[in-house]
Amino acid sequence: MVTVIVPAFADAAHWFLALTGGVGERWQEPGLGDWNVHDVVGHTSRSLLTVESYLGVPAQTVQVASAAAYYLALTGVDGEEVTERGR
């Protein structure tokens, strides 16, 4: 499965880089929810680095089995705290 995931991840990272190259002077414009464009790009950049480091270390166990399970696990998480941590 990793042989499929890594190229897909690389494609997504290259797409994100190309997309952010077109931001120009719009860094302070609204981005997503309470975040401006700068916040979204920073959060996504950090996410890409996190995924990259996780891909380099095999998991010992599966803690969350699917994307749906991940979102269900976030139920009840303080949205304001997530917003600030993302910045």
N, C-alpha and C positions, 0 to 999 in steps of 0.2 A: 504494500500500500504506500509506503514512503516514496517509492519511485514515481508514483502519480502525484502525491501531495507536494513534493518539493518543486517540480516544474510549475504546478498551478500557483504555488505561493510566490515563486519568482516572477511569474507573469503578473500577478496581482500587485506585487511590489513595484515592478517597472511601470505598470499602468498608473499607480498612485503617484510615483515620481513625475511622470509626464503630466498628469493632471495638476499637481501642485506647482509645476513650472509655469502654469498660466495664471496664477493668482494675481500677479502684478502688485498693485497697490491696495488690494482689497482685503488685507489681513484683518482689519477691524470690523468688517461687515458681518452681518448675522450669518451664522453657519448652521448650527443644529441645536434646537432647543435653546438653552441659555448660553451656549458656546458661540463665539465668533469664529471666523475662518481660521484664525491663528490657533485657537484652542482645539478645533477639530483636527487640524493638520498635526499639531503636537501630540495629541492623544493617539492618533492613528500611527504616527511614526514610532511612538513608544510601543504600541501594540505589535507592530511589525518586528521590532527588535526583540520583544519578549517571545514571540512565536519562533523567531530564528534561533534564539538560545534554547528553547524547549525542544526544537527539532534535533538538536545536537545531543540530547540526553534521552536515552530510552526510558519510558515510563515503567515503573515497577508494578503499578496497578492502574486500572481504569477507575477514575473517581467520578467522572461525568460521562455517560455513555453516548450522548448525542447533543446536537445543538439545542434541540427542544428541552432536554433535561437541564442544560446549562441555564436557559432562560427561566425555567421553572425554579431553579435553585436561587435565582435572584429575587424571587418574590419576597417582598418585605424589606428589601435593601433600601436604605435612605437615599433617595434620588439627589438631594442637595449635596450629600457627602460625596457621592459619585461624581457629580458635576465639578466640585472643587478639586477632588483628587485628580480628575482628568486634566485639569489646567496645570 
